[in-house]
Amino acid sequence: MANKLRLGLPKGSLQDATIALFKRAGWNIYADGRSYFPSIDDSEIECMLIRAQEMARYVDHGVLDAGLTGIDWVVESGLDLTSVTTLTYAKQSRRKVRWVLAVPESSGFEKAEDLEGKIIATELVEVTKRYFAAKGVNVKVEFSWGATEVKPPTLADAIVEVTETGSSLKANHLKIIDTVMESETHLIAGKAALEDEWKREKINQIALMLRGAIDAQSQVGLMLNVKRADLDAVLGVLPALNSPTVSHLSNSEWVAVNTIVEERVARDVIPRLKAANATGIVEYPLNKVVL
């Protein structure tokens, strides 16, 4: 029988961002709204959509060889799983998410210690219990099935909720008084899968390409031409990942320079390159950057 890697993809809020990431990494995944088994254009991979909260359990049991989920849910599960690589992307952004302790703006609570004897609603029950225990604060932690931010002050005194921007908390008149933990997506794998040479290589291939696609998101390529006499000035402007590539042109007085920069600095770098007598400056997007 042909080798197959059973790969868990997070169903729900991260699903679309995950499928888009795989596309940039070179895999096309087709998920129709009803099936839990999306198709993928790689005969060696079998995909299954699983809620991120349950991913660690299924990978630990060996039902899945590997899966993508937030490290928050791995920590919450208490299971000992291997993180193959971190992949910092979320539903809306390319940054970590935060689980925060939030209270009603009008409550007068300013710190965790003010919540002695109070009720805390959250999906992240075990992590929240450990957080308060470490501070020596006795609280009642209740599991919340969702819509957690609407529970204070009637159904809970405070919440521990995940946020990217904090806008939903503000809209519900809640203020953040502490960060309980930061989280990002990880590619996790089970022990049995990593002991199988073929599966380990396949998992590492996926990790390499996903990581390359993530790294490329924040970077752009720059190409330009410059006279040899001005080359040092141009190279002095460039904050390169590695040394820029300098190539000869048919006109021996000129060279071509090719490099990669962070997208956010390109707007500052390009005018400075122009001022250093670079010409024909082209900025182009990247699919993958593998270092």
Salt bridges, closest charged atoms under 4 A:
ASP42 OD2 - LYS202 NZ 2.85
GLU44 OE1 - LYS202 NZ 2.89
GLU54 OE2 - ARG57 NH2 3.13
ASP65 OD1 - ARG6 NH2 3.46
ASP65 OD1 - LYS199 NZ 3.11
ASP80 OD2 - LYS191 NZ 3.43
GLU105 OE1 - HIS173 ND1 3.89
GLU110 OE2 - LYS175 NZ 3.12
ASP114 OD1 - LYS111 NZ 3.19
GLU126 OE2 - LYS129 NZ 3.97
GLU142 OE2 - LYS140 NZ 3.42
GLU182 OE1 - LYS96 NZ 3.81
GLU184 OE2 - LYS96 NZ 3.92
ASP215 OD1 - ARG211 NH2 3.04
